[in-house]
Amino acid sequence: MRETTPQLEATGFNVLLLDIHATPGRDLLERFKFVSTPTFLVFDASGQEVHRTATLPTLTELAAYLQAP
């Protein structure tokens, strides 16, 4: 993931990498109730979760998640 972060950010995505064993990662683990790591959560501009997956999505997939109704 760290290798793709610059590419995602250059495309306009905000990327947040968290350690689930430390705050705030632990707090977000409880809030979003994911059960495996890694978990990738995709949010739209309004903050709504639009997709979650255990595998790193491609840029094409990310764009599709954000354009879906």
C-alpha positions, 0 to 999 in steps of 0.5 A, spaced: 500 500 500 505 504 501 508 504 494 501 506 491 499 511 496 503 517 492 500 514 485 493 515 489 494 521 492 497 524 485 490 522 482 486 526 487 485 520 492 486 522 500 489 516 503 490 514 510 494 508 513 492 506 520 495 502 525 490 498 528 494 497 534 494 504 536 490 510 537 486 512 532 487 506 528 484 502 534 478 507 535 476 507 527 477 499 527 471 499 532 467 505 529 467 501 522 467 494 524 472 491 520 474 484 521 480 483 517 487 487 515 488 489 511 481 492 509 480 498 504 474 503 506 472 507 500 468 514 502 465 519 497 466 526 498 460 527 503 464 521 507 459 516 506 462 509 505 461 506 498 465 500 498 470 496 502 474 490 500 480 486 503 484 487 497 487 493 494 483 496 489 485 499 482 485 506 480 479 504 475 475 500 481 476 506 485 473 511 480 468 506 479 466 505 486 465 513 486 461 514 480 456 508 482 449 511 484 
